[in-house]
Amino acid sequence: MQHDKFGIYLNPKEMMIVRINSPYWIPPAPDWVMVTPEVNATLLKVRELAREKKLVSEPDKITWGNLPQVRA
């Protein structure tokens, strides 16, 4: 399994984060950046981490997003 890929990912262009705790879709780099491996991190915590890591200029605009449809 790819448990080391589980976590919260940010798409800086879209200002959107997704929670990944399944190996069915791992967000591809460079569009997605892992912010934290903590899958239960809150939006507030993710915004703080994005600010600390300087991933976006306005972390308060980050929102939760939906995963793309994955076809089996």
N, C-alpha and C positions, 0 to 999 in steps of 0.2 A: 504494500500500500504506500501511498504518497502522503503520509501524515505530516511530513515536514513542509508540505505545500498548503496545509490547512491554515486558515486565518482570515483576516480582514484585508481586502484589496481595494485600492483606490485607483480610479481613472481620473487623473488630474484635469484632462480636457473637459470631461463631462461633470466633474465635481461630484462624483458618485462613488459610493462604496458598496461592496457586496461581501457577504459572509460565505466562506468556502469551508465546508466540513464534510465534503464528499469528493471522491476522485473523478466524478463524472464530467466535470468541467473545471479546469484550472485556468484562470485568466492569463492570457498570453502577454509577455513583456514585448515591447516597451510600453504598450498602452496601459497596462495595469501594474501597480507597484504594491507589494505587500507592506502594509502599515504595521501590522502586529500579528503574531501567530495565535493570539488569544481570540478564539472564535466567539467568545461571549463579551467582548469589549463593547462598551456603550458608544453611542454616537459622540457624546461629549469627550470621552477618552480618545476616540479616533481623531477628533478634531484637534485635541491637544497634541497628540503625537505628530499629526501632519504639520502643525505649527512648529514643533520642536525640530522636525526633520526638514523643514522648509520645502515641503512637497508642493504646496500651493500658496498663492499670495493672500487668499481670503478663506481660511479654513472654516469659518462660520457658515459658509455657503454649501459645505459638503452635505449631501443627503444620502439616504439609503436608496439603492437601486434594485432592479430586478435582474435576475440571471437571463441570459439569452436562451431561447428554446434549443434544447439539445436533442438531436435525433439519434435514436439507437441504431 
